[in-house]
Amino acid sequence: MDEIKIGAEIVFNITGSHNIGYAKWERYIGTVLSRDHRSRLYVRAEGMPRACIDERDVDKLIDERMDFD
């Protein structure tokens, strides 16, 4: 997968139980807020608190040029 940049819209899974407010194994659409040196991403889905996920938990990048009609 291409490098995930800050501000990117992504579809991600929650695999750990430490992200309070998110259901484990559910898929969410959110925005990448920041990243750290351990390939962890800090993301937020609409109406949810910030979550910490691994890059491998990202299902796909959402390209703003995609047409969903």
N, CA and C atoms as an extended XYZ file, in Angstrom:
207
Properties=species:S:1:pos:R:3:atomname:S:1:resname:S:1:resid:I:1 pbc="F F F"
N         0.839       -1.180        0.000 N   MET     1
C         0.000        0.000        0.000 CA  MET     1
C         0.883        1.241        0.000 C   MET     1
N         0.410        2.291       -0.646 N   ASP     2
C         1.146        3.546       -0.661 CA  ASP     2
C         1.292        4.083        0.756 C   ASP     2
N         2.272        4.980        0.934 N   GLU     3
C         2.442        5.596        2.242 CA  GLU     3
C         1.187        6.379        2.597 C   GLU     3
N         0.737        6.202        3.809 N   ILE     4
C        -0.469        6.868        4.276 CA  ILE     4
C        -0.063        8.206        4.875 C   ILE     4
N        -0.614        9.268        4.344 N   LYS     5
C        -0.241       10.614        4.761 CA  LYS     5
C        -1.224       11.164        5.795 C   LYS     5
N        -0.767       12.117        6.581 N   ILE     6
C        -1.622       12.797        7.549 CA  ILE     6
C        -2.723       13.523        6.786 C   ILE     6
N        -3.948       13.398        7.257 N   GLY     7
C        -5.097       14.014        6.613 CA  GLY     7
C        -5.805       13.097        5.624 C   GLY     7
N        -5.215       11.915        5.351 N   ALA     8
C        -5.824       10.976        4.405 CA  ALA     8
C        -7.092       10.376        5.000 C   ALA     8
N        -8.071       10.135        4.147 N   GLU     9
C        -9.290        9.433        4.545 CA  GLU     9
C        -9.037        7.947        4.301 C   GLU     9
N        -9.328        7.117        5.310 N   ILE    10
C        -9.063        5.689        5.217 CA  ILE    10
C       -10.244        4.879        5.743 C   ILE    10
N       -10.274        3.617        5.351 N   VAL    11
C       -11.167        2.631        5.955 CA  VAL    11
C       -10.263        1.759        6.816 C   VAL    11
N       -10.607        1.627        8.102 N   PHE    12
C        -9.744        0.878        9.005 CA  PHE    12
C       -10.552       -0.050        9.899 C   PHE    12
N        -9.852       -1.044       10.447 N   ASN    13
C       -10.427       -2.013       11.380 CA  ASN    13
C        -9.850       -1.757       12.767 C   ASN    13
N       -10.618       -2.083       13.786 N   ILE    14
C       -10.127       -2.047       15.157 CA  ILE    14
C        -9.816       -3.486       15.553 C   ILE    14
N        -8.552       -3.760       15.895 N   THR    15
C        -8.171       -5.124       16.258 CA  THR    15
C        -7.817       -5.248       17.736 C   THR    15
N        -7.573       -4.139       18.399 N   GLY    16
C        -7.245       -4.170       19.823 CA  GLY    16
C        -8.410       -3.685       20.662 C   GLY    16
N        -8.411       -4.034       21.931 N   SER    17
C        -9.509       -3.643       22.808 CA  SER    17
C        -9.222       -2.349       23.565 C   SER    17
N        -8.099       -1.689       23.276 N   HIS    18
C        -7.724       -0.480       24.010 CA  HIS    18
C        -8.347        0.784       23.430 C   HIS    18
N        -9.043        0.702       22.317 N   ASN    19
C        -9.663        1.872       21.701 CA  ASN    19
C       -11.117        1.972       22.162 C   ASN    19
N       -11.317        2.646       23.278 N   ILE    20
C       -12.638        2.774       23.882 CA  ILE    20
C       -13.553        3.576       22.957 C   ILE    20
N       -14.770        3.089       22.761 N   GLY    21
C       -15.732        3.753       21.888 CA  GLY    21
C       -15.842        3.102       20.521 C   GLY    21
N       -14.876        2.259       20.182 N   TYR    22
C       -14.892        1.539       18.914 CA  TYR    22
C       -15.178        0.060       19.181 C   TYR    22
N       -15.915       -0.569       18.299 N   ALA    23
C       -16.186       -1.998       18.422 CA  ALA    23
C       -15.086       -2.792       17.720 C   ALA    23
N       -14.556       -3.775       18.409 N   LYS    24
C       -13.484       -4.595       17.854 CA  LYS    24
C       -13.970       -5.348       16.617 C   LYS    24
N       -13.136       -5.388       15.593 N   TRP    25
C       -13.355       -6.053       14.307 CA  TRP    25
C       -14.352       -5.332       13.404 C   TRP    25
N       -14.825       -4.159       13.792 N   GLU    26
C       -15.698       -3.370       12.924 CA  GLU    26
C       -14.841       -2.518       11.996 C   GLU    26
N       -15.426       -2.112       10.877 N   ARG    27
C       -14.738       -1.234        9.925 CA  ARG    27
C       -15.266        0.182       10.098 C   ARG    27
N       -14.362        1.146       10.049 N   TYR    28
C       -14.709        2.556       10.203 CA  TYR    28
C       -14.067        3.363        9.092 C   TYR    28
N       -14.668        4.488        8.776 N   ILE    29
C       -14.084        5.462        7.851 CA  ILE    29
C       -13.650        6.639        8.702 C   ILE    29
N       -12.388        7.025        8.558 N   GLY    30
C       -11.872        8.105        9.373 CA  GLY    30
C       -10.724        8.832        8.717 C   GLY    30
N       -10.163        9.756        9.469 N   THR    31
C        -9.075       10.613        9.011 CA  THR    31
C        -7.826       10.335        9.832 C   THR    31
N        -6.677       10.301        9.162 N   VAL    32
C        -5.391       10.120        9.845 CA  VAL    32
C        -4.996       11.463       10.466 C   VAL    32
N        -4.819       11.468       11.793 N   LEU    33
C        -4.436       12.681       12.510 CA  LEU    33
C        -2.928       12.830       12.611 C   LEU    33
N        -2.232       11.720       12.862 N   SER    34
C        -0.769       11.739       12.972 CA  SER    34
C        -0.259       10.311       12.892 C   SER    34
N         1.068       10.181       12.893 N   ARG    35
C         1.706        8.865       12.849 CA  ARG    35
C         2.956        8.919       13.710 C   ARG    35
N         3.442        7.745       14.118 N   ASP    36
C         4.671        7.722       14.899 CA  ASP    36
C         5.709        6.810       14.239 C   ASP    36
N         6.866        6.708       14.837 N   HIS    37
C         7.981        5.962       14.243 CA  HIS    37
C         7.769        4.451       14.267 C   HIS    37
N         6.748        3.954       14.964 N   ARG    38
C         6.484        2.510       15.037 CA  ARG    38
C         5.420        2.069       14.034 C   ARG    38
N         5.167        2.871       13.023 N   SER    39
C         4.152        2.582       12.003 CA  SER    39
C         2.751        2.507       12.596 C   SER    39
N         2.519        3.300       13.627 N   ARG    40
C         1.180        3.411       14.188 CA  ARG    40
C         0.553        4.709       13.707 C   ARG    40
N        -0.733        4.628       13.456 N   LEU    41
C        -1.483        5.792       12.995 CA  LEU    41
C        -2.476        6.199       14.073 C   LEU    41
N        -2.638        7.492       14.249 N   TYR    42
C        -3.656        8.018       15.147 CA  TYR    42
C        -4.766        8.546       14.254 C   TYR    42
N        -5.952        7.984       14.416 N   VAL    43
C        -7.063        8.265       13.515 CA  VAL    43
C        -8.298        8.650       14.320 C   VAL    43
N        -9.262        9.248       13.620 N   ARG    44
C       -10.537        9.564       14.242 CA  ARG    44
C       -11.636        9.373       13.219 C   ARG    44
N       -12.655        8.624       13.600 N   ALA    45
C       -13.863        8.497       12.789 CA  ALA    45
C       -14.857        9.547       13.287 C   ALA    45
N       -15.783        9.947       12.450 N   GLU    46
C       -16.747       10.985       12.804 CA  GLU    46
C       -17.529       10.573       14.050 C   GLU    46
N       -17.560       11.457       15.031 N   GLY    47
C       -18.292       11.208       16.259 CA  GLY    47
C       -17.618       10.264       17.240 C   GLY    47
N       -16.377        9.879       16.961 N   MET    48
C       -15.672        8.925       17.814 CA  MET    48
C       -14.403        9.573       18.377 C   MET    48
N       -13.880        9.023       19.477 N   PRO    49
C       -12.606        9.546       20.006 CA  PRO    49
C       -11.434        9.107       19.135 C   PRO    49
N       -10.275        9.645       19.423 N   ARG    50
C        -9.062        9.280       18.699 CA  ARG    50
C        -8.713        7.829       18.985 C   ARG    50
N        -8.214        7.127       17.987 N   ALA    51
C        -7.803        5.731       18.128 CA  ALA    51
C        -6.380        5.574       17.610 C   ALA    51
N        -5.672        4.600       18.145 N   CYS    52
C        -4.327        4.258       17.696 CA  CYS    52
C        -4.405        2.899       17.020 C   CYS    52
N        -3.994        2.839       15.747 N   ILE    53
C        -4.044        1.589       14.998 CA  ILE    53
C        -2.700        1.348       14.324 C   ILE    53
N        -2.458        0.119       13.932 N   ASP    54
C        -1.278       -0.212       13.140 CA  ASP    54
C        -1.595       -0.002       11.667 C   ASP    54
N        -0.574        0.253       10.864 N   GLU    55
C        -0.795        0.426        9.422 CA  GLU    55
C        -1.464       -0.798        8.805 C   GLU    55
N        -1.208       -1.977        9.342 N   ARG    56
C        -1.813       -3.185        8.786 CA  ARG    56
C        -3.322       -3.252        9.029 C   ARG    56
N        -3.844       -2.411        9.937 N   ASP    57
C        -5.285       -2.355       10.199 CA  ASP    57
C        -6.030       -1.491        9.185 C   ASP    57
N        -5.301       -0.830        8.294 N   VAL    58
C        -5.926       -0.007        7.257 CA  VAL    58
C        -6.391       -0.915        6.132 C   VAL    58
N        -7.676       -0.828        5.822 N   ASP    59
C        -8.244       -1.650        4.757 CA  ASP    59
C        -7.975       -1.012        3.400 C   ASP    59
N        -8.225        0.301        3.281 N   LYS    60
C        -7.939        0.987        2.023 CA  LYS    60
C        -7.933        2.493        2.229 C   LYS    60
N        -7.266        3.166        1.313 N   LEU    61
C        -7.276        4.619        1.242 CA  LEU    61
C        -8.485        5.053        0.429 C   LEU    61
N        -9.105        6.131        0.838 N   ILE    62
C       -10.212        6.672        0.065 CA  ILE    62
C        -9.668        7.828       -0.757 C   ILE    62
N        -9.754        7.699       -2.035 N   ASP    63
C        -9.283        8.734       -2.951 CA  ASP    63
C       -10.417        9.724       -3.166 C   ASP    63
N       -10.154       11.007       -2.910 N   GLU    64
C       -11.204       12.014       -3.064 CA  GLU    64
C       -11.706       12.126       -4.497 C   GLU    64
N       -11.005       11.546       -5.448 N   ARG    65
C       -11.453       11.575       -6.829 CA  ARG    65
C       -12.413       10.430       -7.148 C   ARG    65
N       -12.626        9.509       -6.196 N   MET    66
C       -13.523        8.387       -6.437 CA  MET    66
C       -14.954        8.875       -6.612 C   MET    66
N       -15.672        8.243       -7.507 N   ASP    67
C       -17.074        8.587       -7.749 CA  ASP    67
C       -17.933        7.459       -7.193 C   ASP    67
N       -18.761        7.759       -6.200 N   PHE    68
C       -19.578        6.743       -5.559 CA  PHE    68
C       -21.006        6.718       -6.076 C   PHE    68
N       -21.299        7.394       -7.162 N   ASP    69
C       -22.666        7.394       -7.717 CA  ASP    69
C       -22.988        6.091       -8.372 C   ASP    69
